[in-house]
Amino acid sequence: MNHANLILFYLIMSALKALIFDVDGTLAETERDGHRIAFNRAFTAAGDDCQWSPDEYGALLEITGGKERLTHYFNHLAPAAIATRWAQLSPAAQVELVATLHRQKTTYYTELLATGAIALRPGVLRLLKEARAAGLQLAIATTTTLDNVTALFTHAGLADLIEWFTVIAAGDVVANKKPAPDIFTFAMQHLHCTPAQCVVIEDSLPGLQAAMAAEIKTVLITLSYYTRNQDFTGAALVVDQLGEPTLPVTIVGGDCADFIHHALGCDDASLPNYIDLTVLQQLHQQCWQPQS
């Protein structure tokens, strides 16, 4: 195969067909003022004398999955009195306690969303609309529960938003959570797409590691409150947000940062300075172009 045909082959095989989004921190800033508060309300309702501060919860986010986070806390970080009561429970009772607390937390979280306190991040709805209009498939790949995803979309301002997504891979749909690749592999299987046909939008290091382990090269990181100091080596692009026409994006890093710096119009005021579908397609082509 000559070089021209090789390039054509890569362009065909890597044509963008789907956007796969994380949820917490990516679609909305849900962690500090959503999930954390809901966990604390669940503790209070259960009579547990513990409350997670913003910093404590940030450290706990290194454990992916709410039930896994609770288990880690009780095993390693809980105050002595709570840790003692936990240790006295049978393994089955520990599992049931975690499940009960997590269900209660989900209830409080959906109640918070219903107040309208947590909005989609800048540029999210715009990019979803652009992708849908262009005929791309949309998917969710998250460790949060389906109930939490549904609640976020229900109160996002568009009644049918959840129906825009071909695949919602959420919660315990796979055995191994991020940074394992399982959730992205599951999503791609149900999208009938290869890694070369997908762009992932994430906000966390475990999410980046999971996507890379699933052999997805085009990973866009939009930094969130808890992830702004993480090391995103290997990401195609790292930005502070997706941006809007009145809210310019800031490029923080990434393997394709210099290329996108020019594509975004950082040197040309006549070009849009936010992440739209055209910029994502350029980023994707740059990631998958054949090496000379």
C-alpha positions as a Markdown table, in Angstrom:
| # | Residue | x | y | z |
|---|---|---|---|---|
| 1 | Met | 0.0 | 0.0 | 0.0 |
| 2 | Asn | 1.5 | 3.3 | -1.0 |
| 3 | His | 1.6 | 6.3 | 1.3 |
| 4 | Ala | -1.4 | 8.1 | -0.3 |
| 5 | Asn | -3.5 | 5.0 | 0.0 |
| 6 | Leu | -2.3 | 4.4 | 3.6 |
| 7 | Ile | -3.5 | 7.9 | 4.6 |
| 8 | Leu | -6.8 | 7.3 | 2.9 |
| 9 | Phe | -7.2 | 4.0 | 4.7 |
| 10 | Tyr | -6.5 | 5.7 | 8.1 |
| 11 | Leu | -8.9 | 8.5 | 7.4 |
| 12 | Ile | -11.7 | 6.0 | 6.6 |
| 13 | Met | -11.0 | 3.7 | 9.5 |
| 14 | Ser | -10.6 | 6.5 | 12.0 |
| 15 | Ala | -13.6 | 8.6 | 10.9 |
| 16 | Leu | -15.2 | 10.0 | 14.0 |
| 17 | Lys | -18.5 | 8.3 | 14.9 |
| 18 | Ala | -19.1 | 8.7 | 18.6 |
| 19 | Leu | -18.4 | 11.0 | 21.6 |
| 20 | Ile | -18.2 | 9.2 | 24.9 |
| 21 | Phe | -18.7 | 11.4 | 28.0 |
| 22 | Asp | -17.8 | 10.9 | 31.7 |
| 23 | Val | -20.4 | 12.4 | 34.0 |
| 24 | Asp | -19.2 | 13.7 | 37.4 |
| 25 | Gly | -16.9 | 16.6 | 36.9 |
| 26 | Thr | -17.2 | 16.4 | 33.1 |
| 27 | Leu | -20.8 | 17.1 | 32.3 |
| 28 | Ala | -21.3 | 19.0 | 35.6 |
| 29 | Glu | -19.4 | 19.9 | 38.7 |
| 30 | Thr | -21.2 | 17.4 | 40.8 |
| 31 | Glu | -18.6 | 16.1 | 43.3 |
| 32 | Arg | -17.9 | 18.8 | 45.9 |
| 33 | Asp | -21.4 | 20.4 | 46.1 |
| 34 | Gly | -23.5 | 17.4 | 45.1 |
| 35 | His | -22.2 | 13.9 | 45.9 |
| 36 | Arg | -20.2 | 15.0 | 49.0 |
| 37 | Ile | -23.2 | 16.8 | 50.5 |
| 38 | Ala | -25.4 | 13.8 | 49.7 |
| 39 | Phe | -23.0 | 11.4 | 51.4 |
| 40 | Asn | -22.9 | 13.6 | 54.5 |
| 41 | Arg | -26.7 | 13.7 | 54.7 |
| 42 | Ala | -26.8 | 9.9 | 54.4 |
| 43 | Phe | -24.3 | 9.7 | 57.3 |
| 44 | Thr | -26.5 | 12.0 | 59.4 |
| 45 | Ala | -29.6 | 10.0 | 58.6 |
| 46 | Ala | -27.9 | 6.8 | 59.6 |
| 47 | Gly | -26.7 | 8.3 | 62.9 |
| 48 | Asp | -23.0 | 8.2 | 61.9 |
| 49 | Asp | -21.0 | 11.0 | 63.5 |
| 50 | Cys | -18.9 | 11.8 | 60.4 |
| 51 | Gln | -18.9 | 14.5 | 57.7 |
| 52 | Trp | -16.6 | 14.7 | 54.7 |
| 53 | Ser | -15.0 | 18.0 | 54.2 |
| 54 | Pro | -14.2 | 19.2 | 50.7 |
| 55 | Asp | -10.5 | 18.2 | 51.1 |
| 56 | Glu | -11.3 | 14.8 | 52.6 |
| 57 | Tyr | -13.7 | 14.0 | 49.8 |
| 58 | Gly | -11.2 | 15.1 | 47.2 |
| 59 | Ala | -8.7 | 12.6 | 48.6 |
| 60 | Leu | -11.4 | 9.9 | 48.6 |
| 61 | Leu | -12.1 | 10.5 | 44.9 |
| 62 | Glu | -8.9 | 8.5 | 44.2 |
| 63 | Ile | -11.2 | 5.5 | 44.9 |
| 64 | Thr | -13.6 | 5.2 | 42.0 |
| 65 | Gly | -17.2 | 4.2 | 42.7 |
| 66 | Gly | -19.4 | 5.4 | 45.5 |
| 67 | Lys | -19.7 | 2.0 | 47.3 |
| 68 | Glu | -16.0 | 1.4 | 46.9 |
| 69 | Arg | -15.3 | 4.8 | 48.4 |
| 70 | Leu | -17.5 | 4.1 | 51.4 |
| 71 | Thr | -15.8 | 0.7 | 52.0 |
| 72 | His | -12.4 | 2.3 | 51.8 |
| 73 | Tyr | -13.4 | 5.0 | 54.2 |
| 74 | Phe | -14.7 | 2.5 | 56.8 |
| 75 | Asn | -11.7 | 0.2 | 56.4 |
| 76 | His | -9.0 | 2.8 | 56.5 |
| 77 | Leu | -10.1 | 6.4 | 57.4 |
| 78 | Ala | -13.1 | 6.4 | 59.7 |
| 79 | Pro | -12.8 | 7.7 | 63.3 |
| 80 | Ala | -12.1 | 5.0 | 65.9 |
| 81 | Ala | -15.6 | 4.6 | 67.2 |
| 82 | Ile | -17.1 | 4.2 | 63.7 |
| 83 | Ala | -14.2 | 1.9 | 62.6 |
| 84 | Thr | -14.8 | -0.3 | 65.7 |
| 85 | Arg | -18.5 | -0.7 | 64.9 |
| 86 | Trp | -17.6 | -1.4 | 61.3 |
| 87 | Ala | -15.1 | -4.1 | 62.3 |
| 88 | Gln | -17.7 | -5.8 | 64.4 |
| 89 | Leu | -20.0 | -6.3 | 61.5 |
| 90 | Ser | -20.0 | -9.5 | 59.4 |
| 91 | Pro | -18.8 | -9.2 | 55.8 |
| 92 | Ala | -22.4 | -9.6 | 54.6 |
| 93 | Ala | -23.6 | -6.9 | 57.0 |
| 94 | Gln | -20.8 | -4.5 | 55.9 |
| 95 | Val | -21.9 | -5.0 | 52.3 |
| 96 | Glu | -25.5 | -4.3 | 53.2 |
| 97 | Leu | -24.6 | -1.2 | 55.2 |
| 98 | Val | -22.6 | 0.2 | 52.3 |
| 99 | Ala | -25.5 | -0.5 | 49.9 |
| 100 | Thr | -28.0 | 1.1 | 52.2 |
| 101 | Leu | -25.9 | 4.2 | 52.7 |
| 102 | His | -25.3 | 4.5 | 49.0 |
| 103 | Arg | -29.0 | 4.2 | 48.2 |
| 104 | Gln | -29.8 | 6.9 | 50.7 |
| 105 | Lys | -27.0 | 9.1 | 49.3 |
| 106 | Thr | -28.5 | 8.7 | 45.8 |
| 107 | Thr | -31.9 | 9.8 | 47.1 |
| 108 | Tyr | -30.3 | 13.0 | 48.6 |
| 109 | Tyr | -28.3 | 13.6 | 45.5 |
| 110 | Thr | -31.3 | 13.5 | 43.2 |
| 111 | Glu | -33.1 | 15.8 | 45.6 |
| 112 | Leu | -30.2 | 18.3 | 45.3 |
| 113 | Leu | -30.3 | 18.1 | 41.5 |
| 114 | Ala | -34.1 | 18.8 | 41.5 |
| 115 | Thr | -33.4 | 22.1 | 43.2 |
| 116 | Gly | -31.5 | 23.2 | 40.1 |
| 117 | Ala | -28.3 | 23.8 | 42.2 |
| 118 | Ile | -26.1 | 21.9 | 39.8 |
| 119 | Ala | -26.0 | 22.9 | 36.1 |
| 120 | Leu | -24.2 | 21.5 | 33.1 |
| 121 | Arg | -20.7 | 22.9 | 32.6 |
| 122 | Pro | -20.1 | 25.6 | 30.0 |
| 123 | Gly | -20.2 | 24.2 | 26.4 |
| 124 | Val | -21.5 | 20.8 | 27.3 |
| 125 | Leu | -25.1 | 21.2 | 25.9 |
| 126 | Arg | -23.8 | 23.1 | 22.9 |
| 127 | Leu | -21.4 | 20.3 | 22.0 |
| 128 | Leu | -24.1 | 17.7 | 22.5 |
| 129 | Lys | -26.4 | 19.6 | 20.2 |
| 130 | Glu | -23.6 | 19.9 | 17.5 |
| 131 | Ala | -22.8 | 16.2 | 17.7 |
| 132 | Arg | -26.4 | 15.1 | 17.5 |
| 133 | Ala | -27.1 | 17.4 | 14.5 |
| 134 | Ala | -24.0 | 15.9 | 12.8 |
| 135 | Gly | -25.3 | 12.4 | 13.3 |
| 136 | Leu | -22.7 | 11.3 | 15.7 |
| 137 | Gln | -23.6 | 8.8 | 18.4 |
| 138 | Leu | -23.4 | 9.9 | 22.0 |
| 139 | Ala | -22.5 | 7.7 | 25.0 |
| 140 | Ile | -22.0 | 7.8 | 28.7 |
| 141 | Ala | -19.2 | 5.9 | 30.5 |
| 142 | Thr | -19.3 | 6.5 | 34.2 |
| 143 | Thr | -18.9 | 4.9 | 37.6 |
| 144 | Thr | -21.9 | 6.8 | 39.0 |
| 145 | Thr | -25.3 | 5.1 | 39.0 |
| 146 | Leu | -27.9 | 5.2 | 36.3 |
| 147 | Asp | -30.3 | 7.0 | 38.7 |
| 148 | Asn | -27.7 | 9.8 | 39.1 |
| 149 | Val | -27.3 | 10.1 | 35.4 |
| 150 | Thr | -31.0 | 10.2 | 34.8 |
| 151 | Ala | -31.5 | 12.8 | 37.5 |
| 152 | Leu | -28.8 | 15.1 | 36.1 |
| 153 | Phe | -30.3 | 14.9 | 32.6 |
| 154 | Thr | -33.9 | 15.3 | 33.9 |
| 155 | His | -33.0 | 18.7 | 35.5 |
| 156 | Ala | -30.6 | 19.9 | 32.8 |
| 157 | Gly | -33.3 | 21.9 | 31.0 |
| 158 | Leu | -34.2 | 19.5 | 28.1 |
| 159 | Ala | -36.8 | 16.9 | 28.9 |
| 160 | Asp | -35.6 | 14.4 | 26.3 |
| 161 | Leu | -31.8 | 14.8 | 26.8 |
| 162 | Ile | -31.2 | 11.3 | 28.1 |
| 163 | Glu | -32.8 | 10.0 | 24.8 |
| 164 | Trp | -30.0 | 11.6 | 22.8 |
| 165 | Phe | -27.6 | 8.9 | 24.1 |
| 166 | Thr | -27.2 | 5.6 | 22.3 |
| 167 | Val | -25.5 | 4.0 | 25.2 |
| 168 | Ile | -25.4 | 4.8 | 29.0 |
| 169 | Ala | -22.8 | 2.6 | 30.6 |
| 170 | Ala | -23.2 | 3.5 | 34.3 |
| 171 | Gly | -22.5 | 2.1 | 37.8 |
| 172 | Asp | -22.1 | -1.6 | 38.1 |
| 173 | Val | -22.7 | -2.5 | 34.5 |
| 174 | Val | -19.1 | -3.8 | 34.4 |
| 175 | Ala | -17.2 | -5.5 | 37.2 |
| 176 | Asn | -14.1 | -3.4 | 37.1 |
| 177 | Lys | -14.3 | 0.4 | 37.5 |
| 178 | Lys | -12.0 | 3.0 | 36.1 |
| 179 | Pro | -9.0 | 3.0 | 35.7 |
| 180 | Ala | -9.8 | -0.4 | 34.2 |
| 181 | Pro | -10.8 | -0.1 | 30.6 |
| 182 | Asp | -14.0 | -2.2 | 31.0 |
| 183 | Ile | -16.6 | 0.7 | 31.0 |
| 184 | Phe | -15.2 | 2.1 | 27.7 |
| 185 | Thr | -14.9 | -1.3 | 26.1 |
| 186 | Phe | -18.5 | -1.9 | 27.1 |
| 187 | Ala | -19.6 | 1.4 | 25.6 |
| 188 | Met | -17.7 | 0.8 | 22.3 |
| 189 | Gln | -19.2 | -2.7 | 21.9 |
| 190 | His | -22.7 | -1.3 | 22.2 |
| 191 | Leu | -21.9 | 1.6 | 19.9 |
| 192 | His | -20.4 | -0.8 | 17.4 |
| 193 | Cys | -17.4 | 1.4 | 17.2 |
| 194 | Thr | -13.6 | 0.9 | 17.4 |
| 195 | Pro | -11.3 | 3.0 | 19.5 |
| 196 | Ala | -10.2 | 4.9 | 16.3 |
| 197 | Gln | -13.8 | 6.0 | 15.8 |
| 198 | Cys | -14.4 | 7.5 | 19.3 |
| 199 | Val | -13.5 | 10.7 | 21.2 |
| 200 | Val | -13.6 | 10.5 | 25.0 |
| 201 | Ile | -14.3 | 13.6 | 27.2 |
| 202 | Glu | -13.1 | 13.1 | 30.7 |
| 203 | Asp | -12.0 | 15.1 | 33.7 |
| 204 | Ser | -10.0 | 12.7 | 35.9 |
| 205 | Leu | -6.8 | 10.7 | 35.8 |
| 206 | Pro | -8.6 | 7.3 | 36.3 |
| 207 | Gly | -10.8 | 8.2 | 33.4 |
| 208 | Leu | -7.9 | 9.0 | 31.2 |
| 209 | Gln | -6.1 | 5.8 | 32.2 |
| 210 | Ala | -9.2 | 3.8 | 31.5 |
| 211 | Ala | -9.7 | 5.3 | 28.0 |
| 212 | Met | -6.0 | 4.8 | 27.2 |
| 213 | Ala | -6.2 | 1.2 | 28.4 |
| 214 | Ala | -9.2 | 0.7 | 26.0 |
| 215 | Glu | -6.8 | 1.9 | 23.2 |
| 216 | Ile | -8.7 | 5.2 | 22.7 |
| 217 | Lys | -6.2 | 7.8 | 21.6 |
| 218 | Thr | -8.4 | 10.9 | 21.4 |
| 219 | Val | -9.0 | 11.8 | 25.0 |
| 220 | Leu | -10.0 | 15.4 | 25.8 |
| 221 | Ile | -9.7 | 16.4 | 29.5 |
| 222 | Thr | -11.8 | 19.3 | 30.9 |
| 223 | Leu | -10.3 | 20.0 | 34.3 |
| 224 | Ser | -12.7 | 20.0 | 37.2 |
| 225 | Tyr | -12.5 | 21.3 | 40.8 |
| 226 | Tyr | -10.9 | 18.2 | 42.1 |
| 227 | Thr | -8.8 | 17.2 | 39.1 |
| 228 | Arg | -7.1 | 20.5 | 38.2 |
| 229 | Asn | -3.8 | 19.4 | 39.8 |
| 230 | Gln | -3.7 | 15.9 | 38.4 |
| 231 | Asp | -1.0 | 14.7 | 35.9 |
| 232 | Phe | -2.7 | 14.1 | 32.5 |
| 233 | Thr | 0.3 | 12.9 | 30.6 |
| 234 | Gly | -0.9 | 11.0 | 27.5 |
| 235 | Ala | -4.1 | 13.0 | 27.0 |
| 236 | Ala | -4.6 | 14.5 | 23.5 |
| 237 | Leu | -5.7 | 17.8 | 25.0 |
| 238 | Val | -6.2 | 19.3 | 28.4 |
| 239 | Val | -8.4 | 22.4 | 28.8 |
| 240 | Asp | -10.1 | 24.2 | 31.6 |
| 241 | Gln | -13.6 | 23.8 | 30.0 |
| 242 | Leu | -15.2 | 23.3 | 26.7 |
| 243 | Gly | -16.0 | 27.0 | 26.5 |
| 244 | Glu | -18.6 | 29.2 | 24.9 |
| 245 | Pro | -18.5 | 32.0 | 22.4 |
| 246 | Thr | -18.5 | 34.4 | 25.4 |
| 247 | Leu | -16.3 | 32.2 | 27.6 |
| 248 | Pro | -13.0 | 31.4 | 25.9 |
| 249 | Val | -11.3 | 28.1 | 26.6 |
| 250 | Thr | -7.8 | 27.9 | 28.1 |
| 251 | Ile | -5.4 | 25.2 | 26.8 |
| 252 | Val | -3.5 | 23.7 | 29.7 |
| 253 | Gly | -1.6 | 20.9 | 28.0 |
| 254 | Gly | -1.9 | 17.7 | 26.0 |
| 255 | Asp | 0.0 | 16.0 | 23.2 |
| 256 | Cys | -1.8 | 18.0 | 20.6 |
| 257 | Ala | -1.9 | 21.3 | 22.5 |
| 258 | Asp | 0.2 | 23.2 | 20.0 |
| 259 | Phe | -1.9 | 22.0 | 17.1 |
| 260 | Ile | -5.2 | 22.9 | 18.7 |
| 261 | His | -3.8 | 26.2 | 19.9 |
| 262 | His | -3.8 | 27.3 | 16.3 |
| 263 | Ala | -7.1 | 25.5 | 15.4 |
| 264 | Leu | -8.9 | 27.2 | 18.2 |
| 265 | Gly | -8.0 | 30.6 | 16.9 |
| 266 | Cys | -5.7 | 31.6 | 19.8 |
| 267 | Asp | -3.7 | 33.5 | 17.1 |
| 268 | Asp | -6.7 | 34.6 | 15.1 |
| 269 | Ala | -9.5 | 36.6 | 16.6 |
| 270 | Ser | -11.8 | 35.6 | 13.6 |
| 271 | Leu | -11.8 | 31.9 | 14.7 |
| 272 | Pro | -13.8 | 30.5 | 17.6 |
| 273 | Asn | -11.9 | 30.1 | 20.9 |
| 274 | Tyr | -13.9 | 27.2 | 22.3 |
| 275 | Ile | -14.2 | 23.5 | 21.7 |
| 276 | Asp | -16.8 | 22.7 | 19.0 |
| 277 | Leu | -17.3 | 19.7 | 16.9 |
| 278 | Thr | -15.0 | 20.9 | 14.1 |
| 279 | Val | -12.1 | 21.3 | 16.6 |
| 280 | Leu | -12.8 | 17.8 | 18.0 |
| 281 | Gln | -12.7 | 16.3 | 14.5 |
| 282 | Gln | -9.4 | 18.1 | 13.9 |
| 283 | Leu | -8.0 | 16.8 | 17.2 |
| 284 | His | -9.2 | 13.3 | 16.4 |
| 285 | Gln | -7.6 | 13.3 | 12.9 |
| 286 | Gln | -4.3 | 14.6 | 14.5 |
| 287 | Cys | -4.3 | 11.7 | 17.0 |
| 288 | Trp | -4.9 | 9.0 | 14.4 |
| 289 | Gln | -2.9 | 10.3 | 11.5 |
| 290 | Pro | -0.4 | 7.7 | 10.2 |
| 291 | Gln | 3.2 | 8.2 | 11.3 |
| 292 | Ser | 5.5 | 9.0 | 8.4 |
